Amino acid sequence: MVKNILFFLFIFAIGCVEVDESAFSNVKEEEGKIYIVDRTGYKWDVTQAVSLGFKPERFQYGIGKNTFTPLDDSLLTDSSADLPENMRVIGIEEGQDARAYSVRRLRRHEISNSILGGKPVAVGY
């Protein structure tokens, strides 16, 4: 009950705050499409999102295109020697094929693109 009351007070407080929308992203409308323009000048088409209720003028920032360099199979090894016993991994398998991805390494890359069992897979953290 207390959690519900706090939640509704929080939502009410958010609704009472005035927002200076000029401090947010740059929104452009061109040829019937709506774009958010990032700091690098790249235009993100958000026309469909706007039709579903997204308010681009409230969007503050994003991570940007090609921000993370994904891991790929060339960085994987079959050797488990020298690995700490308590290493945290994300493991996947497809048939007889299996892989383990180090959480420590995924923290820096966010995603790994691989082929497993002849199928493309993306492992994210």
C-alpha positions as CSV (number, residue, x, y, z in Angstrom):
1,M,0.0,0.0,0.0
2,V,2.8,2.4,1.0
3,K,4.7,1.6,-2.3
4,N,1.5,2.4,-4.3
5,I,1.1,5.7,-2.6
6,L,4.7,6.6,-3.1
7,F,4.5,5.6,-6.8
8,F,1.4,7.8,-7.4
9,L,3.1,10.8,-5.5
10,F,6.1,10.3,-7.8
11,I,4.0,10.3,-10.9
12,F,2.0,13.3,-9.7
13,A,5.3,15.2,-9.0
14,I,6.6,14.4,-12.5
15,G,3.4,15.8,-14.0
16,C,3.8,19.0,-12.0
17,V,7.3,19.7,-13.2
18,E,7.6,22.1,-16.1
19,V,10.0,21.0,-18.8
20,D,12.1,23.3,-20.9
21,E,11.8,21.4,-24.1
22,S,14.4,23.6,-25.9
23,A,17.0,22.0,-23.6
24,F,16.4,18.6,-25.2
25,S,17.1,17.2,-28.7
26,N,16.9,18.9,-32.1
27,V,13.7,17.8,-33.8
28,K,13.2,18.3,-37.6
29,E,10.3,17.7,-39.8
30,E,11.1,17.2,-43.5
31,E,8.9,15.8,-46.3
32,G,6.3,14.4,-43.9
33,K,8.8,12.6,-41.8
34,I,10.0,13.5,-38.2
35,Y,13.7,13.2,-37.3
36,I,15.8,13.6,-34.2
37,V,19.2,15.1,-35.1
38,D,22.0,14.0,-32.9
39,R,25.2,15.9,-32.0
40,T,27.0,14.5,-35.0
41,G,24.3,15.6,-37.4
42,Y,22.9,12.1,-38.0
43,K,19.1,12.2,-38.5
44,W,17.1,9.4,-36.8
45,D,13.7,8.8,-38.4
46,V,11.2,8.6,-35.6
47,T,8.0,9.0,-37.7
48,Q,6.6,5.6,-36.7
49,A,7.5,6.1,-33.0
50,V,5.7,9.4,-33.0
51,S,2.6,7.8,-34.5
52,L,2.6,5.5,-31.5
53,G,2.9,8.3,-29.0
54,F,6.6,9.0,-28.7
55,K,7.4,12.7,-28.1
56,P,10.7,13.4,-29.8
57,E,11.0,16.9,-28.3
58,R,11.4,15.2,-24.9
59,F,14.2,13.0,-26.0
60,Q,17.4,14.1,-24.3
61,Y,20.2,12.0,-25.7
62,G,21.2,8.6,-27.1
63,I,24.2,6.4,-27.4
64,G,24.6,7.0,-31.1
65,K,25.2,4.9,-34.1
66,N,28.2,2.5,-34.0
67,T,29.0,3.5,-30.4
68,F,29.9,0.0,-29.3
69,T,32.4,-2.3,-31.1
70,P,30.9,-5.8,-30.9
71,L,33.0,-8.8,-30.2
72,D,33.1,-11.4,-33.0
73,D,34.3,-14.9,-33.4
74,S,37.8,-13.9,-34.2
75,L,38.3,-12.9,-30.6
76,L,37.2,-16.2,-29.2
77,T,39.5,-19.0,-28.0
78,D,39.0,-22.7,-27.4
79,S,41.4,-22.7,-24.5
80,S,40.1,-22.7,-21.0
81,A,43.6,-22.7,-19.5
82,D,44.4,-19.7,-17.3
83,L,40.7,-18.8,-16.7
84,P,39.8,-18.0,-13.2
85,E,37.5,-20.6,-11.5
86,N,35.0,-17.9,-10.6
87,M,34.8,-16.1,-13.9
88,R,31.2,-15.1,-14.8
89,V,30.2,-16.1,-18.3
90,I,27.1,-16.2,-20.4
91,G,26.8,-19.6,-22.0
92,I,24.8,-20.7,-25.1
93,E,24.6,-23.9,-27.0
94,E,23.1,-25.1,-30.2
95,G,23.2,-28.8,-30.8
96,Q,26.8,-30.0,-30.2
97,D,28.2,-26.4,-30.5
98,A,28.6,-24.3,-27.3
99,R,30.2,-21.0,-26.4
100,A,30.9,-19.1,-23.2
101,Y,31.3,-15.3,-23.3
102,S,33.1,-13.5,-20.4
103,V,30.9,-11.0,-18.7
104,R,34.0,-8.8,-18.0
105,R,34.7,-8.6,-21.8
106,L,31.0,-8.1,-22.7
107,R,30.8,-5.1,-20.3
108,R,33.2,-3.3,-22.6
109,H,31.6,-4.4,-25.8
110,E,27.9,-4.9,-24.8
111,I,27.4,-7.4,-27.6
112,S,29.0,-10.3,-29.4
113,N,28.1,-11.4,-32.9
114,S,28.8,-15.1,-33.5
115,I,27.9,-18.1,-35.6
116,L,26.7,-21.0,-33.4
117,G,25.5,-24.3,-34.9
118,G,25.5,-22.6,-38.3
119,K,23.2,-19.9,-37.1
120,P,23.9,-16.2,-36.5
121,V,23.5,-15.2,-32.8
122,A,23.9,-12.0,-30.8
123,V,24.9,-12.3,-27.2
124,G,24.3,-9.1,-25.2
125,Y,25.0,-7.9,-21.7
